[in-house]
């Protein structure tokens, strides 16, 4: 997998050539696999498909070389984005090129340490999105209300996408899909202790026995599948005049938007809830992780009540995502010791949380989630 590399001048030239916009300034945005650049533009443009300028600028998104080949999925992702946007969910939408397409393919320099006069290039899929201002959830105080709203966001997304489908999701699997928990032991060589390996083996075995066998009966649909602290945009409550969710006071932060449908899949609603709970529980510093998870659970169930069968596999799904996070992190670090970001979940207490939840019996786990406020 290769990542594109563009200078400010190259990025500006690409935006003008493909989207007819004149870039005034730009800044790089954090992205693990892709190249994302926030650009602000002048007040003149040469693109008949643009009716008005985005006052907050745009994000130039260049997919990595591997995902650039999955054009049918990109079409599916864009259809999903348009669908939820049409139903009032705040999310960045794609801008059409001067030719009227939602993306274009470009031969661009590869991000490499090679400094030769003949730099390596590859074909990358290029898009431009409207930029939504705000701050990511990461580092904000995870209050009860904010955790509840994260759950509401997940439930609302899944309800919005109920009955929606696109052929690009057929046979589409992602590395981070919870379906891949079943294959987690193939990466267990990265784990140092036998105790850790035994724990992951137990999680995988339970997932296969208690979740995989229930697949035919679980509630299914298109899900975002990555509602983490970096993909949720928040704003101070008193700044939100058109909230996507209901806010009853003006203190603290409120959920404003959701970004990055790059991991969206046609899978199970309980996966959406489990993933959101996992990340909120990991990052919670004000609330005990189980209390934070309880509020995410309550918010989700308010918008999208899951059947008892689905709720009964929630513990295995939350533990499955935690297991993925610590194992994938260790595996990446084993092959690239310089990559310390991949150990974020471990540093945030991922193993401790996994052990705590795993050794909690399911009845206790579910009773704690269902406690009234």
C-alpha positions in Angstrom: 0.0 0.0 0.0 1.4 3.4 -1.0 0.5 6.9 0.1 0.7 10.0 -2.1 2.9 12.9 -1.4 2.1 16.4 -2.6 3.8 19.8 -2.0 1.5 22.8 -1.4 2.1 24.0 -5.0 1.3 20.5 -6.3 -1.9 20.2 -4.3 -3.0 23.7 -5.4 -2.4 22.8 -9.0 -4.3 19.6 -8.7 -7.3 21.3 -7.1 -7.4 24.0 -9.9 -6.9 21.4 -12.7 -9.6 19.0 -11.5 -12.0 21.1 -9.5 -11.6 24.6 -11.0 -10.8 26.2 -7.7 -7.9 28.6 -6.9 -6.2 27.6 -3.6 -5.2 30.4 -1.3 -3.6 28.3 1.5 -3.5 24.7 2.6 -2.6 22.6 5.6 -2.1 18.9 6.1 -4.6 16.9 8.1 -3.9 13.7 10.1 -4.6 10.5 8.3 -3.2 7.0 8.8 -3.3 5.6 5.3 -4.4 8.5 3.0 -3.4 12.0 2.2 -5.8 14.7 3.4 -5.2 18.4 2.9 -7.5 21.3 4.0 -7.6 24.1 1.4 -9.2 27.5 1.4 -9.9 29.0 -2.0 -10.4 32.3 -3.7 -13.8 33.8 -4.7 -13.6 32.8 -8.4 -13.9 29.3 -9.8 -14.1 27.6 -13.1 -16.4 24.6 -12.5 -20.0 24.7 -13.7 -20.9 22.0 -11.2 -20.1 24.2 -8.3 -23.0 26.6 -7.5 -21.6 28.2 -4.4 -18.3 28.2 -2.5 -17.9 26.4 0.8 -17.1 29.2 3.3 -15.0 26.9 5.4 -13.0 25.5 2.6 -12.5 22.0 1.3 -10.6 18.8 2.0 -8.5 17.3 -0.8 -8.6 13.6 -0.1 -6.1 11.2 -1.9 -6.8 7.6 -1.2 -3.9 5.2 -0.7 -3.0 3.1 -3.7 -4.7 -0.1 -2.5 -8.1 1.6 -1.8 -7.8 3.6 -5.0 -8.5 0.4 -6.9 -11.8 -0.1 -5.2 -13.8 2.4 -7.2 -17.2 0.5 -6.9 -16.9 0.8 -3.1 -16.1 4.6 -3.4 -19.3 5.0 -5.4 -21.1 3.1 -2.6 -19.5 5.2 0.1 -20.6 8.4 -1.7 -24.1 7.1 -2.1 -24.2 6.4 1.6 -22.9 9.9 2.4 -25.5 11.5 0.2 -28.2 9.4 1.8 -27.5 10.3 5.4 -26.8 14.0 4.5 -30.2 14.2 2.8 -31.8 13.0 6.1 -30.1 15.8 8.1 -26.9 14.2 9.4 -24.0 16.6 9.2 -21.2 15.0 7.2 -18.9 16.3 4.5 -20.1 15.7 0.9 -18.1 15.3 -2.3 -17.6 18.1 -4.8 -17.9 17.2 -8.5 -14.9 17.6 -10.8 -15.0 20.0 -13.8 -16.0 16.9 -15.8 -18.9 16.2 -13.4 -17.4 13.2 -11.7 -17.2 12.5 -8.0 -13.6 11.5 -8.2 -10.7 11.3 -10.6 -7.6 9.1 -11.1 -4.2 10.8 -11.0 -0.6 9.7 -11.4 1.1 11.2 -8.3 4.4 11.0 -6.4 4.6 8.3 -3.8 5.5 9.2 -0.2 8.9 7.5 0.1 12.4 8.2 1.4 13.6 7.9 -2.2 15.3 11.3 -3.1 16.3 10.4 -6.7 15.7 12.7 -9.6 13.2 10.1 -10.9 10.7 9.8 -8.0 8.3 6.8 -7.8 4.7 7.5 -8.9 1.5 5.6 -8.7 -2.2 6.0 -9.6 -4.3 7.5 -6.8 -8.0 8.2 -6.5 -8.6 11.9 -5.8 -11.7 13.6 -4.3 -12.6 17.0 -2.8 -15.0 17.3 0.1 -16.8 20.3 1.7 -15.0 21.0 5.0 -17.1 20.9 8.2 -15.5 23.1 10.9 -15.3 22.0 14.5 -13.1 19.9 16.7 -12.7 16.1 16.9 -14.0 14.4 20.0 -10.5 13.3 21.1 -9.4 15.0 24.3 -12.7 16.5 25.2 -14.4 15.8 28.5 -16.5 12.6 28.0 -19.5 13.7 30.1 -22.6 11.5 30.5 -24.4 13.7 28.0 -21.7 13.5 25.4 -21.4 9.7 25.7 -25.2 9.5 25.4 -25.1 11.6 22.2 -22.4 9.4 20.7 -24.8 6.5 21.1 -27.6 8.5 19.6 -25.4 9.3 16.6 -24.7 5.7 16.0 -28.3 4.7 16.4 -29.6 7.5 14.2 -27.1 6.6 11.4 -28.2 3.0 11.4 -31.9 4.0 11.3 -31.1 6.5 8.4 -29.5 3.7 6.5 -32.2 1.1 7.1 -33.3 -0.3 3.8 -30.5 1.5 1.9 -28.1 -0.6 -0.1 -25.5 -0.2 -2.9 -23.9 -3.0 -5.0 -20.5 -1.7 -3.9 -21.0 -3.3 -0.5 -21.5 -6.8 -2.0 -18.6 -9.0 -0.8 -16.9 -5.9 0.6 -14.7 -6.6 3.6 -12.5 -4.4 5.7 -9.4 -5.3 7.7 -11.1 -3.7 10.8 -14.5 -5.4 10.3 -15.7 -7.2 13.3 -16.2 -10.2 11.0 -12.4 -10.5 11.1 -12.3 -11.3 14.8 -12.6 -14.9 13.8 -9.2 -14.7 12.1 -7.4 -12.8 14.8 -5.2 -15.7 15.9 -3.3 -15.5 12.6 -1.6 -12.4 14.0 -1.0 -13.7 17.6 2.7 -14.2 17.0 3.0 -10.5 17.7 1.9 -11.0 21.3 4.7 -11.4 23.8 3.1 -13.3 26.7 1.3 -16.6 26.7 -1.3 -15.1 29.0 -2.1 -12.5 26.3 -2.3 -15.2 23.6 -4.6 -17.3 25.8 -6.9 -14.4 26.4 -7.2 -13.6 22.7 -7.8 -17.2 21.9 -10.6 -17.3 24.4 -12.2 -14.1 23.0 -12.0 -15.5 19.4 -13.5 -18.8 20.4 -16.4 -17.2 22.3 -17.0 -14.9 19.3 -17.2 -17.8 16.9 -19.5 -19.8 19.2 -21.8 -17.0 20.4 -21.8 -14.4 17.7 -20.9 -16.0 14.3 -23.6 -18.7 14.8 -26.2 -15.9 15.4 -25.3 -14.0 12.2 -28.5 -15.2 10.3 -30.7 -13.7 13.0 -29.0 -10.4 13.8 -30.3 -7.0 12.7 -28.3 -6.0 9.6 -27.7 -3.0 7.4 -25.1 -0.4 6.2 -23.2 0.8 9.2 -20.5 3.5 9.6 -18.3 0.9 11.5 -15.7 3.4 12.9 -17.4 5.8 15.3 -14.2 6.7 17.2 -12.9 9.9 18.8 -11.3 11.0 15.5 -14.4 10.6 13.3 -16.9 12.6 15.5 -16.9 16.4 15.2 -18.0 18.4 18.2 -18.7 22.1 18.9 -19.4 24.1 22.1 -23.2 23.7 22.6 -23.8 27.4 22.5 -22.3 27.5 18.9 -24.7 25.0 17.4 -27.7 26.6 15.9 -28.8 23.7 13.7 -27.9 20.6 15.7 -28.3 17.1 14.1 -29.4 15.9 17.6 -31.4 17.5 20.3 -29.5 19.4 22.9 -31.2 20.8 26.0 -28.5 23.0 27.6 -25.6 25.1 26.4 -22.8 23.8 28.6 -19.9 21.8 27.3 -19.6 20.1 23.9 -22.2 18.6 21.7 -22.0 16.2 18.8 -22.1 18.2 15.5 -21.0 15.9 12.6 -19.6 12.6 11.6 -16.8 12.1 9.1 -15.0 9.2 7.2 -17.3 6.5 5.9 -14.3 4.7 4.6 -14.9 1.7 6.8 -18.6 1.5 6.1 -19.9 -2.0 5.5 -23.1 -4.0 5.2 -23.0 -5.8 8.5 -24.7 -5.9 11.9 -26.2 -3.0 13.9 -24.8 -4.5 17.1 -21.3 -4.0 15.6 -21.9 -0.3 15.3 -22.9 -0.1 19.0 -20.0 -2.3 20.1 -17.4 -0.2 18.2 -18.7 3.1 19.5 -18.8 1.7 23.1 -15.3 0.3 22.8 -13.7 3.6 21.8 -15.6 5.7 24.3 -14.8 3.3 27.1 -11.1 3.4 26.1 -10.8 7.2 26.0 -13.0 8.0 29.0 -11.2 9.7 31.9 -14.0 11.4 33.8 -16.4 8.5 33.9 -15.6 4.9 34.7 -15.4 3.0 31.4 -18.5 0.9 32.2 -20.5 4.0 33.0 -19.3 5.7 29.8 -20.3 2.6 27.9 -23.7 2.6 29.6 -24.5 6.0 28.3 -23.5 5.2 24.8 -25.7 2.1 25.0 -28.6 4.1 26.3 -28.3 6.7 23.5 -28.1 4.1 20.8 -31.0 2.2 22.1 -33.1 5.4 22.3 -32.7 5.8 18.5 -32.4 2.2 17.4 -33.7 -0.3 19.9 -32.0 -3.7 19.3 -33.7 -7.0 19.8 -32.7 -9.1 22.8 -30.8 -11.5 20.6 -28.5 -8.8 19.4 -28.0 -7.3 22.9 -27.0 -10.8 24.1 -23.9 -10.8 21.9 -22.8 -7.2 22.7 -20.2 -8.2 25.3 -18.5 -10.5 22.8 -18.5 -7.8 20.2 -17.1 -5.1 22.5 -14.3 -7.5 23.6 -13.8 -8.5 20.0 -13.1 -4.9 19.0 -10.8 -4.4 21.9 -8.9 -7.6 21.0 -8.6 -6.4 17.4 -7.1 -3.1 18.6 -4.4 -4.6 20.8 -3.5 -7.4 18.4 -3.4 -5.3 15.3 -1.3 -2.7 17.1 1.2 -5.3 18.3 1.3 -6.8 14.8 2.0 -3.5 13.1 4.6 -2.6 15.7 6.4 -5.9 15.3 6.9 -5.3 11.6 7.6 -1.5 12.1 9.1 -0.7 15.5 9.3 3.0 14.6 5.4 3.1 14.4 4.4 3.8 18.0 1.0 5.3 17.1 -0.3 1.8 16.5 0.2 1.1 20.2 -2.3 3.8 21.2 -4.9 1.3 22.5 -2.4 -0.5 24.5 -1.2 2.8 26.1 -4.8 3.8 26.8 -5.3 0.6 28.9 -6.7 -1.6 26.2 -5.5 -4.9 27.7 -6.7 -3.9 31.2 -10.1 -3.0 29.9 -10.3 -6.2 27.8 -9.5 -8.3 30.9 -11.9 -6.5 33.1 -14.8 -7.0 30.6 -13.8 -10.5 29.7 -13.8 -11.7 33.3 -17.2 -10.0 34.0 -20.0 -12.4 33.5 -22.5 -11.5 30.8 -25.5 -11.0 33.1 -23.5 -8.5 35.2 -22.3 -6.7 32.1 -25.8 -6.3 30.6 -27.4 -5.4 34.0 -24.8 -2.6 34.4 -25.6 -1.3 30.9 -29.4 -1.4 31.6 -29.2 0.5 35.0 -31.6 3.5 35.0 -30.1 6.9 35.3 
